[in-house]
Amino acid sequence: MATDTSPAAEIAALEQQIFELNQKLLTLQKANPGTAVPDYTFATQSGEVSLSALFAGKDRLLVIHNMGQGCRYCTLWADGFNGFLPHLESALSVVLVSKDPPELQRRFANARGWRFRLASHGGGDYIREQTVQAGVDNMPGVVLYEREGDRILRRNSAVFGPGDRYCALWSLLGLAGLEDGDWTPQFNYWSRPAKLDDGGANLLD
């Protein structure tokens, strides 16, 4: 019997390889013993809070590193995570951190409809020492911490970027043959109409 070398067959074979590699990655992440980290302090609208307090009584804490309201890509990832936040929070604590001050964080979160708990690292020691990419402050990504007695362990982390595994949109666009260079996220997608009927002043170009 001839081997099926059609594009559909090649795609299916590659998808199976990716699945198997993801299973191997999960096994390695589960076995990673982690490294101890300090009990950092963050700013919130309710005052200062420690990293240990952000666990909120749970053993695991997912900290989403967001670059702040000036990043369209970070906004895209957070928009996606917000949709399944209740599912995540059934298994672990989740906090979104950025350099923005707490009041600005909350205003922007409210405008997006985000339900995350928020904390500001203010560009200080936390983000410099816990960055998800060595040598790059304020890199978007995520870190999983775990409590072991009085210690806080950094177990696993990942960098966010166009085409990554943490934003489903890239895979869906890929089905249409679109790569990250073909599309850029925006804060909103309002299109200016050819004619305005509200009687207001013309929009600036």
C-alpha positions as CSV (number, residue, x, y, z in Angstrom):
1,M,0.0,0.0,0.0
2,A,1.4,3.4,-1.0
3,T,2.3,5.8,1.8
4,D,-0.1,8.8,1.9
5,T,2.1,11.9,1.3
6,S,-0.7,14.4,0.8
7,P,-0.5,17.7,2.7
8,A,-3.4,16.6,5.0
9,A,-1.5,13.4,5.9
10,E,1.7,15.4,6.6
11,I,-0.3,17.8,8.8
12,A,-1.8,15.0,10.8
13,A,1.6,13.3,11.3
14,L,3.1,16.6,12.5
15,E,0.2,17.3,14.8
16,Q,0.7,13.8,16.4
17,Q,4.4,14.6,16.9
18,I,3.5,17.9,18.5
19,F,1.1,16.1,20.8
20,E,3.7,13.6,21.9
21,L,6.3,16.4,22.5
22,N,3.8,18.3,24.6
23,Q,3.3,15.1,26.7
24,K,7.0,14.9,27.2
25,L,7.2,18.5,28.2
26,L,4.4,18.0,30.7
27,T,6.3,15.1,32.3
28,L,9.4,17.2,32.6
29,Q,7.5,20.2,34.1
30,K,5.8,17.9,36.6
31,A,9.2,16.5,37.7
32,N,11.0,19.9,37.9
33,P,11.9,20.4,41.6
34,G,12.1,24.2,41.3
35,T,14.2,26.8,43.0
36,A,13.5,28.8,46.2
37,V,12.8,32.5,45.7
38,P,12.4,35.5,48.1
39,D,9.0,36.6,49.4
40,Y,8.7,39.7,47.2
41,T,6.4,42.6,47.9
42,F,3.9,44.1,45.5
43,A,1.7,47.2,45.5
44,T,-2.1,46.8,45.2
45,Q,-5.1,49.1,45.7
46,S,-5.4,47.7,49.2
47,G,-1.8,48.3,50.1
48,E,1.4,46.2,50.0
49,V,1.1,42.5,49.7
50,S,3.7,39.7,49.7
51,L,4.2,37.0,47.2
52,S,3.3,34.4,49.8
53,A,0.0,36.2,50.5
54,L,-0.9,36.0,46.8
55,F,-1.2,32.3,47.1
56,A,-4.5,33.0,49.0
57,G,-4.5,29.7,50.9
58,K,-3.6,27.5,47.9
59,D,-0.4,25.6,47.2
60,R,0.1,26.8,43.7
61,L,0.2,30.4,42.3
62,L,0.2,31.3,38.6
63,V,1.7,34.8,38.1
64,I,1.0,36.3,34.6
65,H,3.7,38.8,33.6
66,N,1.9,41.6,31.7
67,M,3.9,44.5,30.2
68,G,1.1,46.9,31.1
69,Q,-1.6,48.8,29.3
70,G,0.8,49.9,26.5
71,C,1.2,46.4,25.1
72,R,-1.4,45.2,22.6
73,Y,0.0,41.7,22.6
74,C,-0.1,41.4,26.4
75,T,-3.7,42.7,26.3
76,L,-4.5,39.9,23.7
77,W,-3.2,37.2,26.0
78,A,-5.0,38.5,29.1
79,D,-8.2,38.8,27.1
80,G,-7.9,35.1,26.3
81,F,-7.0,34.0,29.9
82,N,-9.8,36.0,31.3
83,G,-12.3,33.8,29.6
84,F,-11.2,30.6,31.4
85,L,-10.1,32.3,34.6
86,P,-12.7,30.5,36.8
87,H,-11.4,27.2,35.5
88,L,-7.8,28.1,36.4
89,E,-8.8,29.4,39.8
90,S,-10.5,26.1,40.6
91,A,-7.0,24.5,40.6
92,L,-4.6,27.3,41.6
93,S,-4.4,31.0,42.5
94,V,-3.9,33.4,39.6
95,V,-2.6,37.0,39.7
96,L,-1.7,39.4,36.9
97,V,1.2,41.7,37.5
98,S,2.6,44.6,35.6
99,K,4.7,47.7,36.1
100,D,1.7,50.0,36.0
101,P,0.5,51.5,39.4
102,P,-2.5,49.8,41.0
103,E,-5.0,52.5,40.1
104,L,-4.0,52.4,36.4
105,Q,-4.1,48.6,36.4
106,R,-7.6,48.5,37.8
107,R,-8.9,51.1,35.3
108,F,-7.5,49.3,32.4
109,A,-8.7,45.9,33.7
110,N,-12.2,47.3,34.2
111,A,-12.2,48.7,30.6
112,R,-11.3,45.2,29.3
113,G,-13.7,43.3,31.6
114,W,-10.8,41.4,33.2
115,R,-11.5,39.6,36.5
116,F,-7.9,39.0,37.5
117,R,-6.5,39.8,40.9
118,L,-3.9,42.5,40.2
119,A,-0.6,43.5,41.7
120,S,2.1,45.9,40.6
121,H,5.8,45.1,40.7
122,G,6.6,48.7,39.7
123,G,9.6,47.6,37.7
124,G,11.5,46.6,40.8
125,D,13.3,43.5,42.1
126,Y,10.6,41.0,41.3
127,I,10.5,41.5,37.6
128,R,14.3,41.9,37.3
129,E,15.0,38.7,39.2
130,Q,11.9,36.6,38.2
131,T,11.9,37.6,34.5
132,V,10.8,34.8,32.2
133,Q,13.7,35.6,29.8
134,A,17.2,36.1,31.3
135,G,18.5,39.6,30.7
136,V,15.2,41.0,29.6
137,D,13.2,43.0,32.1
138,N,9.4,43.2,31.7
139,M,9.2,40.3,29.3
140,P,5.6,38.9,28.9
141,G,5.1,35.4,30.2
142,V,4.0,33.4,33.2
143,V,5.6,31.8,36.2
144,L,4.2,28.9,38.3
145,Y,5.2,29.1,42.0
146,E,4.5,26.4,44.6
147,R,4.6,26.6,48.4
148,E,6.6,24.0,50.3
149,G,6.3,24.7,54.0
150,D,7.7,28.2,54.5
151,R,9.5,28.2,51.2
152,I,8.3,29.5,47.8
153,L,9.6,27.6,44.8
154,R,9.6,28.7,41.3
155,R,8.6,25.5,39.5
156,N,8.1,26.4,35.8
157,S,7.9,29.5,33.5
158,A,7.2,30.4,29.9
159,V,7.7,33.3,27.6
160,F,4.8,34.8,25.7
161,G,5.3,35.7,22.1
162,P,3.5,35.6,18.7
163,G,2.8,32.1,17.7
164,D,3.2,30.6,21.2
165,R,1.2,27.8,22.8
166,Y,-0.5,30.2,25.3
167,C,-2.7,32.1,22.9
168,A,-5.2,30.0,21.0
169,L,-5.7,32.7,18.4
170,W,-2.4,31.9,16.7
171,S,-3.4,28.3,16.0
172,L,-6.8,29.4,14.7
173,L,-5.2,32.0,12.4
174,G,-2.8,29.3,11.3
175,L,-5.7,27.2,10.0
176,A,-6.3,30.1,7.6
177,G,-2.6,30.2,6.6
178,L,-2.0,33.4,8.5
179,E,1.3,33.9,10.4
180,D,2.0,36.3,13.1
181,G,3.5,38.7,10.6
182,D,0.2,38.8,8.7
183,W,-1.8,40.1,11.6
184,T,-1.3,42.5,14.6
185,P,-3.7,42.7,17.6
186,Q,-5.4,46.0,18.4
187,F,-7.0,47.3,21.5
188,N,-10.3,47.5,19.5
189,Y,-11.4,46.9,15.9
190,W,-13.8,49.8,15.3
191,S,-13.7,50.8,11.6
192,R,-14.4,54.4,10.6
193,P,-17.6,54.5,8.5
194,A,-17.6,56.3,5.1
195,K,-20.2,58.8,6.5
196,L,-21.0,59.8,10.0
197,D,-24.7,60.4,10.7
198,D,-24.5,61.6,14.3
199,G,-24.2,65.3,13.6
200,G,-20.9,65.5,15.4
201,A,-17.6,66.9,14.2
202,N,-15.6,65.0,11.6
203,L,-13.0,62.6,12.9
204,L,-9.4,63.5,12.5
205,D,-7.4,61.4,10.0
